[in-house]
Amino acid sequence: MKQWIALVAVAAIAGGCTDDKKYTAPDDCPGGDVIEYESESYCIVVEEGFLCPRDYPDGQQVEDVLVCADGEVPDDIDDELRKRGYLEENGNNPNNNPNNNPNNNPNNNPNNNPNNNPNNNPNNNPNNNPNNNPNPDVCVEIEDEREALLAAGRDCAVDADCKVIGDQCGVGLGGCWAHVNQAFEEEDLQALGRAYSEAGCTRGVCDCAEPWETACVDNQCTGVEPERPCNDADAWCALAPNGGYSTYDTECDAIDDGAEPLSARACEQCDLGDDESCGPAAFCGDNDRACGAFNQPNRGICLNNDLRCDATNPVCGCDGRLHTSACEAHNAGVSVSAFGGCAIPDGWQCGESSCSDTEYCTIAFNDTPGPEYFQNCNAYPDDCAEPGCDCFDGNEFEWCLEINGHVIRFFPGG
């Protein structure tokens, strides 16, 4: 099982996420193609390690390819994918076989000709690099070289000595921007990026916000965070770093604590399904982030559904779709499913891991010091005719949730 964090929380790639960097895919459809079907555009992701980009935030796994859309994915999209050569009749994905998929034949598609498209040049794109198992020591060595290079290029006396340049975020090395002195040679940094890619170290890509202003602070070139106006609401309900909902005095207090502001109001409990009690432009979401599986009264929380969303932190919604942030999910009137259920490139999310479509997920809560819970994937019982919660004899000490045909069983800690 692959770690879901490594696929969705792409801020965890090498180099970390700093300052003004927000992670997502950089182009319209990275790792795939944009197709038109029934007057709508879809991003068909065929490369491993890529997620749905901002322009197509809603993803659905269709056999071996990820279909990304700005809205619901049609049920018959698999038929269209077979017609276009993305899927074979037997359900396999021929995109990795140039004999089966004309899109990978440079004679038919110039976008896959390494002379025309650098993304298919193994020197530029690690997805086509035959070295699929990079040496971690080499990757760490390049990361250390980058740190040393930037550290030596930050000396300054006044602000005019400094400049901002693009870092190597595009290959997963470092951040979006680097603040260095005027004498710094950008080509040296780019050379490390190429070496990182050629070594197969790339683990993700990013979409960058505008760079901060650069200044000389304590004789070091650095980025200066712009002043941030705080919303003057009396209280803010936010998704706290520990995963729960907390009330903060201001929007900035929530951001400074690492929380995601969600509602310009105090966190107020409600009964799940009773949206009217929350007033206009709000709905009653699941405070446990388990899509109502625990079926406990007064465990909802009133959340606004008319906010401007700035954060990019993909989450799984209780509608079984990936959303670009909890804010975006709430604007759609959908609660966050913290424990999974959504399709992802290598299966479907089970806690912080993933399961195959032939497995169900168990979440066992932990009452002792350590992680909040443990997740595991399990084969269905032999007598289970159709996967679902009906395959299990539940009791009062466990709960079961179905999302998009995916089953999650919850067990209390002990």
C-alpha positions in Angstrom: 0.0 0.0 0.0 1.3 3.4 -0.9 1.0 6.4 1.4 -1.9 8.7 0.5 0.0 11.6 2.1 2.7 11.2 -0.5 0.1 11.5 -3.3 -2.2 14.2 -2.1 -0.4 16.3 0.4 2.2 17.0 -2.1 3.7 19.7 0.1 5.6 16.9 1.7 7.9 16.4 -1.2 11.6 16.9 -1.0 12.5 20.4 0.0 9.3 21.0 1.9 6.7 23.7 1.4 7.7 27.2 2.4 6.4 30.8 2.4 4.4 31.6 -0.7 4.2 28.1 -2.2 0.9 26.2 -2.8 1.1 22.8 -4.3 -1.0 21.4 -7.1 -0.3 20.5 -10.7 1.3 23.3 -12.8 -0.4 23.0 -16.2 -3.9 22.4 -17.6 -3.4 18.6 -17.5 0.0 17.4 -16.3 0.8 13.8 -16.9 -2.0 13.4 -19.4 -4.3 14.9 -22.1 -7.3 17.2 -22.2 -10.2 15.7 -24.2 -13.6 17.1 -25.2 -16.6 14.9 -24.5 -20.3 15.9 -24.7 -19.3 19.6 -24.8 -17.2 19.3 -21.6 -13.5 19.2 -21.1 -11.8 16.4 -19.1 -8.2 15.9 -18.0 -7.1 12.3 -18.5 -4.1 11.6 -16.3 -2.1 8.6 -17.4 1.2 9.2 -15.7 1.7 7.9 -12.1 2.3 10.4 -9.4 0.1 13.2 -10.9 -3.1 14.4 -9.3 -6.0 16.4 -10.7 -5.0 20.0 -11.4 -6.8 23.1 -10.2 -8.7 23.6 -13.4 -10.1 20.0 -13.1 -10.5 19.5 -9.3 -12.9 16.6 -9.2 -11.2 13.2 -9.8 -12.5 9.7 -10.5 -10.4 6.7 -11.0 -11.5 4.7 -14.1 -9.5 1.5 -14.1 -5.8 2.5 -14.6 -6.4 6.2 -15.5 -7.5 9.2 -13.5 -10.3 11.3 -15.0 -10.4 14.9 -13.8 -13.3 17.2 -14.3 -14.7 20.5 -13.2 -17.8 18.8 -11.9 -19.2 15.3 -12.1 -17.6 12.7 -14.3 -20.1 11.0 -16.5 -20.8 7.3 -15.9 -20.1 6.3 -19.5 -16.7 8.0 -19.7 -15.0 4.6 -19.7 -16.6 3.8 -23.1 -15.2 7.1 -24.5 -11.8 6.3 -23.1 -11.8 2.9 -24.8 -12.7 4.5 -28.1 -9.8 6.9 -27.8 -7.3 4.2 -26.9 -6.8 5.0 -23.2 -8.3 1.8 -22.1 -8.4 -1.6 -23.7 -11.5 -3.8 -24.0 -10.2 -6.1 -21.4 -9.8 -3.2 -18.9 -6.1 -2.7 -19.1 -4.5 0.7 -19.8 -2.5 0.7 -23.0 -1.0 4.1 -22.5 2.3 2.6 -21.5 2.4 0.5 -24.7 3.3 2.6 -27.7 2.0 -0.2 -30.0 -1.5 0.1 -28.5 -1.9 3.9 -27.9 -1.2 6.2 -30.8 -0.7 9.1 -28.3 2.6 7.6 -27.3 3.7 7.1 -30.9 5.9 10.1 -31.8 5.0 9.6 -35.5 1.3 10.2 -34.7 1.4 12.6 -31.9 4.0 15.4 -31.9 3.4 16.0 -28.2 5.1 12.8 -27.4 8.0 13.4 -29.7 11.0 14.2 -27.5 12.2 16.7 -30.1 9.0 18.7 -29.6 8.0 18.0 -26.1 10.6 18.0 -23.3 8.2 16.2 -21.0 8.8 13.0 -22.9 12.6 13.4 -22.8 13.9 11.1 -20.1 16.5 13.8 -19.3 13.7 16.2 -18.3 10.9 14.0 -17.1 11.6 11.3 -14.5 8.3 9.5 -15.5 10.1 8.4 -18.7 13.4 7.8 -17.0 14.3 4.1 -17.1 15.8 4.6 -13.7 12.6 4.0 -11.8 14.3 3.3 -8.5 16.4 6.3 -7.8 19.3 6.0 -5.3 18.1 8.0 -2.2 21.7 8.9 -1.4 22.0 10.6 -4.7 18.8 12.5 -4.2 19.9 13.7 -0.7 23.3 14.7 -2.0 21.6 16.9 -4.7 19.3 18.4 -2.1 22.3 19.2 0.2 24.1 20.8 -2.8 21.1 23.1 -3.4 21.0 24.2 0.2 24.7 24.9 0.2 24.5 26.8 -3.1 21.7 29.0 -1.9 23.3 29.6 1.5 26.4 30.9 -0.2 24.4 33.2 -2.5 22.4 35.2 0.0 25.0 37.6 1.4 23.9 41.3 1.0 24.4 44.8 2.4 21.3 46.6 1.1 18.0 45.6 -0.5 19.3 46.5 -3.9 21.8 43.7 -3.6 19.0 41.1 -3.7 16.8 39.5 -6.4 14.2 36.8 -6.5 14.6 33.8 -8.9 12.6 30.7 -9.6 13.6 27.7 -7.5 13.4 24.1 -8.8 9.9 23.3 -7.5 8.9 22.0 -11.0 11.0 18.9 -10.4 10.3 18.7 -6.7 13.6 20.2 -5.6 13.2 23.1 -3.2 10.5 25.7 -3.2 8.9 28.1 -5.6 11.2 31.0 -5.3 14.7 31.7 -4.0 15.9 35.1 -2.7 19.6 35.5 -3.6 22.1 38.3 -4.3 22.7 39.8 -7.7 25.8 37.8 -8.3 24.1 34.5 -8.0 24.2 32.4 -11.2 20.7 31.0 -11.8 22.1 28.4 -14.2 23.9 26.7 -11.3 20.5 26.1 -9.6 18.9 24.9 -12.9 21.7 22.4 -13.4 20.9 20.9 -10.0 17.3 20.7 -11.0 18.2 18.8 -14.2 20.4 16.4 -12.2 17.6 15.8 -9.7 15.2 14.9 -12.6 17.7 12.7 -14.4 18.4 10.8 -11.2 14.6 10.0 -11.0 14.3 11.9 -7.7 11.2 13.9 -8.7 8.2 13.3 -6.4 5.8 16.1 -7.3 5.2 19.4 -8.8 3.8 22.7 -7.6 1.8 25.7 -8.5 3.3 28.9 -7.2 1.7 32.1 -5.9 3.3 35.4 -6.6 6.8 35.7 -4.9 7.2 37.9 -1.8 9.2 41.1 -2.0 12.9 40.5 -1.5 14.9 42.4 1.0 18.3 42.4 2.8 17.6 41.4 6.4 20.6 40.8 8.7 22.9 40.8 5.6 20.9 37.9 4.1 18.6 38.1 1.1 15.2 36.9 2.2 11.5 37.1 1.3 9.3 39.6 3.2 5.8 38.4 3.8 3.3 41.1 2.8 1.0 42.5 5.4 -2.2 40.5 5.7 -5.5 42.2 6.4 -7.6 40.3 8.9 -11.3 39.9 8.6 -13.0 41.8 11.3 -15.6 39.1 12.1 -16.0 38.6 15.8 -15.1 34.9 15.5 -13.9 32.3 12.9 -14.6 28.6 12.9 -11.6 26.9 11.3 -10.3 23.4 10.6 -7.5 23.1 13.2 -4.1 21.3 12.6 -5.3 18.4 14.8 -8.2 17.8 12.4 -11.0 19.1 14.6 -12.9 22.4 14.4 -11.9 25.3 16.6 -13.1 28.9 17.1 -10.5 31.7 16.7 -10.9 35.4 17.5 -9.8 36.4 14.0 -9.1 34.9 10.6 -5.4 35.7 11.0 -5.2 33.9 14.4 -6.5 30.8 12.6 -4.0 31.1 9.8 -1.1 31.7 12.3 -2.1 28.5 14.1 -1.9 26.6 10.9 -5.7 26.2 10.7 -7.9 26.7 7.6 -10.5 29.4 8.2 -13.9 28.1 7.1 -16.8 30.2 8.5 -17.0 33.8 9.7 -18.8 32.6 12.8 -18.1 30.7 16.0 -18.1 26.9 15.7 -21.7 26.0 16.5 -23.0 22.5 17.0 -26.1 21.2 15.2 -27.9 17.9 14.3 -26.7 16.3 11.1 -29.3 16.8 8.4 -30.8 19.9 10.1 -29.2 22.5 7.8 -32.0 25.1 8.5 -30.8 25.5 12.1 -27.5 26.9 10.8 -29.2 29.9 9.1 -28.7 31.2 5.6 -25.6 30.4 3.5 -24.6 27.5 5.8 -25.2 23.8 6.3 -24.7 21.3 9.1 -21.5 19.4 8.5 -20.1 16.3 10.2 -17.9 17.4 13.2 -16.4 13.9 13.3 -15.5 14.2 9.6 -16.8 10.6 9.2 -19.8 11.4 6.9 -22.3 10.6 9.7 -21.1 7.1 10.2 -21.1 7.4 14.0 -24.7 8.4 13.9 -24.4 10.5 17.1 -26.9 13.4 17.9 -25.6 17.0 18.0 -22.3 16.0 16.4 -22.7 18.3 13.4 -21.2 21.8 13.1 -22.6 24.8 11.2 -20.3 25.7 8.3 -20.6 28.5 5.8 -21.0 27.5 2.1 -20.4 30.9 0.5 -16.8 31.7 1.3 -14.0 32.7 -1.0 -11.5 29.8 -1.0 -7.8 30.5 -1.2 -6.2 27.4 0.3 -5.1 24.5 -1.9 -5.1 21.3 0.3 -6.9 18.5 -1.4 -9.5 16.6 0.7 -11.9 13.7 0.2 -15.5 14.7 0.4 -18.4 12.7 1.7 -19.7 12.8 -1.9 -16.8 10.5 -2.8 -15.1 13.2 -4.8 -11.7 14.9 -4.3 -12.0 18.7 -3.6 -9.2 21.2 -3.8 -9.8 22.2 -0.1 -12.1 21.8 2.8 -13.5 25.3 2.0 -14.3 24.2 -1.6 -16.1 21.1 -0.3 -18.1 23.1 2.2 -19.1 25.6 -0.6 -20.6 22.6 -2.3 -22.5 21.7 0.8 -20.3 18.6 1.4 -18.6 17.5 4.6 -15.0 16.3 4.6 -14.3 12.6 4.9 -11.1 12.5 7.0 -10.9 8.7 6.7 -11.1 8.4 2.9 -13.4 6.7 0.4 -12.4 8.7 -2.6 -10.6 7.2 -5.6 -6.9 8.1 -6.0 -4.4 7.1 -8.6 -3.4 3.8 -6.9 -6.8 2.7 -5.6 -8.9 4.5 -3.0 -8.1 6.4 0.1 -8.1 4.4 3.4 -6.9 6.8 6.2 -3.4 7.8 5.3 -3.0 4.8 2.9 -4.9 3.3 0.0 -6.7 0.1 -0.7 -7.6 -1.7 -4.0 -11.2 -1.9 -5.2 -11.3 -5.6 -4.0 -10.6 -4.6 -0.4 -12.3 -2.8 2.4 -10.7 -0.5 4.9 -10.6 -0.7 8.7 -9.9 2.3 11.0 -9.1 1.3 14.5 -8.9 4.3 16.9 -6.0 4.5 19.3 -6.5 5.5 22.9 -2.8 5.3 23.8 0.0 7.8 23.0 0.8 7.7 19.3 -1.2 8.0 16.1 -4.9 8.9 16.2 -5.8 5.7 14.5 -4.4 2.7 12.6 -5.7 1.8 9.1 -5.6 -1.5 7.3 -6.9 -3.0 4.0 -8.6 -6.4 4.1 -10.1 -8.9 1.7 -13.9 -9.2 1.8 -15.4 -12.4 3.3 -15.7 -15.3 0.8 -19.5 -15.3 1.1 -19.8 -11.6 0.2 -21.7 -11.5 -3.1 -21.5 -7.7 -3.5 -19.1 -5.5 -1.5 -20.9 -3.3 1.1 -21.6 -2.9 4.8 -24.1 -5.8 4.5 -21.2 -8.2 4.2 -20.5 -7.7 7.9 -22.4 -8.5 11.1 -22.0 -5.2 12.9 -22.5 -4.5 16.6 -22.9 -1.5 18.8 -19.1 -1.2 19.2 -18.4 -0.6 15.5 -19.6 1.5 12.6 -19.6 1.1 8.9 -19.5 3.7 6.1 -20.0 3.3 2.3 -18.7 5.9 -0.1 -18.8 5.2 -3.9 -18.9 1.5 -3.2 -15.9 1.7 -0.9 -16.4 0.3 2.6 -14.8 1.7 5.8 -15.3 0.0 9.1 -14.6 1.9 12.3 -13.5 0.3 15.6 -13.2 2.1 19.0 -9.9 2.3 20.7 -8.9 0.0 23.5 
